[in-house]
Amino acid sequence: MKDNLQVTTGQAPLIAPQLAEFVANLELTDIPAEVQERARYLILDAVGIAYASTQYEFAHRTLSALSELGSGTEPVIGMKARLSLRDAVALNGLLIHGLDFDDTHVPGVIHSTASCLPAALGMAAHDGMHGRDLLLAYIAGMEATTRLGTVAKGGFHQVGFHPTGLVGAFGCTLIAGRLQNLTKDHLAMAQGIALSLASGSLEFLQDGAWTKRIHPGWAAGAGITAATLARHGFKGPHAPYEGRFGLYASHLGEQLLAEADLSAATQGLGQEWELMNVAVKPLPACHFTHSCADAAIALRREHNIQPEQIEHVRALVPQEVIKTVCEPVQHKKRPQNSYDAQFSIPYAVASGLVRGRFGLADQEESALRDPVVLGVAAQVDYEVDPNSRFPKYYSGEVIVTLKDGRELQWREDINRGASDRPLSKTDIEEKFMENACIAVSPSRARALRDAVLSLDQHDAKTVANSWAA
């Protein structure tokens, strides 16, 4: 194959060869110990969520469908099922992402672990690699995926694309390629192939459909497919990111493309670790709702607000998140299912003000029909936050006007869990235990925790089997 690492647009080297070189050359010794440790804790968080997801209908309906398409030998997190490689990877992605409780890279507005981990786990186990290889590939994929998401500055959401699925496919391509020992040329070519396989629509926001849940697993499968095709000599375009019909031009449009920063895709590679900017979620909902939900919870705690006291509520949110968590207004004020609730500022705020929490139990069918919460949700209106710090942080503010004329306000300038306000290792372990214990006993959860945190000490097949039911 012709060496394409020097191909440029006439202004700067192309992104795909630069990412290929980074991923091909990266060694575990190049990665600081604190980054490796953080990676293990992000993986722990993901595995706990996957276990919790096994108790939900969407997981079992997906398993039924994939099982019908064929059997295999690859394990699934938290389940006894064995599937083909790509189907196991798809299901693992769905389990990690299915409760919308998984981590978020805030500047990239992307749930990167939900695709990168299934790709690394599946490929490493399938090809007989070691847990160290799994960890290295995961970190490499996270670095690429988060940067590629950051380029768009939140723009994908504005035009209806979900970067977790769309951009995730490229990071997973690099993960799979690294684990298959692809050359730099083939790694670059594989990203071009991924351009035609990447997808992810936000249309689920209209009615709470389940499609978002499958996006990261589908991205992981697409990445494995693209890398394998490239290894066999299949040719893809050379400029999947900068090209006339590349990722950003085709998915952002002229105005948002003009605002994008292509340099963010490769800036600081190997020196600055974007994995450290990945936020672990404290609440099981769209990250855009967290600051307002936390503000509402704080107001209830500080002032003992009662629902009957409330006259009106204003939620201040970044302009960029309105389409996702504030509109269409009728769906947001009366969510019809758990996904509607997870993407609803009015419901998140109302749950915080009435119940003092916004957890998985608050998204159950009975909770969604609570007339008191719905009554408060109807009183919640949104406004653009003039002091928003998006996309660095997902800021939010709640202002409650009481019937006696008082006005109570609480602002969360930096969302809880963000890089400058991170959850601790203890916090993450507690979250893991709470989620895992939805499905298994505390003793099994503790053993699973230890197995996850020591993943780099075992072969990848042993790791994958130890995470299964």
Number of C-alpha atoms within 10 A of each C-alpha: 8 5 11 16 18 11 15 15 11 7 6 10 13 24 24 28 25 19 23 25 16 18 27 22 11 16 14 15 9 11 16 12 11 10 15 19 13 16 22 20 22 23 24 23 28 26 28 32 28 33 27 22 27 22 14 13 10 17 19 15 11 17 22 11 11 18 17 9 11 11 15 14 12 22 27 28 26 25 17 11 17 18 22 19 21 24 27 28 32 30 27 34 31 30 35 34 28 29 22 25 27 30 25 25 28 26 22 29 27 27 31 32 33 33 36 34 31 31 40 32 26 29 29 28 25 17 12 14 18 19 24 19 22 27 23 25 32 29 29 30 32 29 26 27 32 32 27 28 27 24 22 26 22 22 25 25 20 16 15 18 19 23 31 30 28 27 31 37 37 33 33 38 32 38 35 33 31 29 24 18 13 21 17 24 20 28 31 32 29 35 33 26 25 32 24 16 18 24 21 23 19 19 14 15 23 13 14 19 15 14 15 22 25 23 29 40 33 29 34 36 29 29 33 30 22 32 31 20 18 25 20 9 12 14 16 20 17 23 23 26 22 18 15 11 13 17 21 24 19 14 18 21 13 12 10 18 18 12 13 19 13 19 14 19 23 19 11 13 18 16 10 10 18 22 25 19 19 28 24 26 24 22 22 21 26 22 30 28 28 27 29 31 31 28 25 34 25 21 22 19 14 11 9 12 19 12 17 12 13 20 17 17 25 19 26 23 29 22 13 19 20 19 16 21 27 24 18 15 17 10 22 26 27 20 25 15 17 21 23 24 27 30 25 31 32 33 33 32 31 30 28 25 29 22 18 20 21 27 17 16 13 21 23 13 13 9 15 21 15 12 10 14 24 21 17 23 26 18 16 23 17 20 14 15 16 10 13 20 15 23 18 19 21 27 25 29 25 28 20 24 17 18 12 9 11 10 14 15 16 19 20 20 18 19 28 23 23 22 20 14 11 19 18 12 13 10 14 20 18 13 21 25 24 16 22 27 18 17 19 17 11 14 11 15 21 17 12 22 21 12 19 22 16 14 21 19 13 14 18 27 21 15 22 22 16 17 21 18 15
